[in-house]
Amino acid sequence: MRKGSLKEVLAKIKHDPREDERNYYIVIEHRGAYGNEKRIPVEMIELGHGYFFIGETQIPYHRIIRVVRKDGKVVWERRSRD
């Protein structure tokens, strides 16, 4: 499930011509949302160094819980904090 770092996985999805970023979404911690999670299509984000961006909004990578393909396959998941 977890193959490479989060930044490597996202960079591959965004820049590898064999991948289609429209087929992926990220799940982030978002307090107040249902289940405290929010889905964001990968095509909406721009990658930065310590953060990713949705328009002008800056969100730290550590808020990403998982990266999921639209068919439901989890391609990256944060290790449990337990």
TAKACOR-V460006 format. One line per field, one symbol per residue. phi: phi as a letter, one per 20 degrees, with the letter a starting at -180 (. if undefined). psi: psi as a letter, one per 30 degrees, with the letter a starting at -180 (. if undefined). burial: I if it has 16 or more other ideal C-beta (glycine too) atoms within 10 Angstrom, else O. Layout:
phi->???
psi->???
burial->???
This chain:
phi->.ednfgffffffffdffedcffecbdddfbgnfgmlccecfgfeddecedcdccmefdcfgfefebdcefeofeebbfffef
psi->ejjlleeeeeeeeefkffljffglllklkjkflkggkkkkkefflkkadfllkjbfkkkkeffkelkklfgfkkfkkkkkg.
burial->OOOOOIOOIIOOIOOOOOOOIOOIIIIIOIOOOOOOOIOIOIOOIOOOOOOIOOOOOOIOIOOIIIIIOOOOOOIIOIOOOO
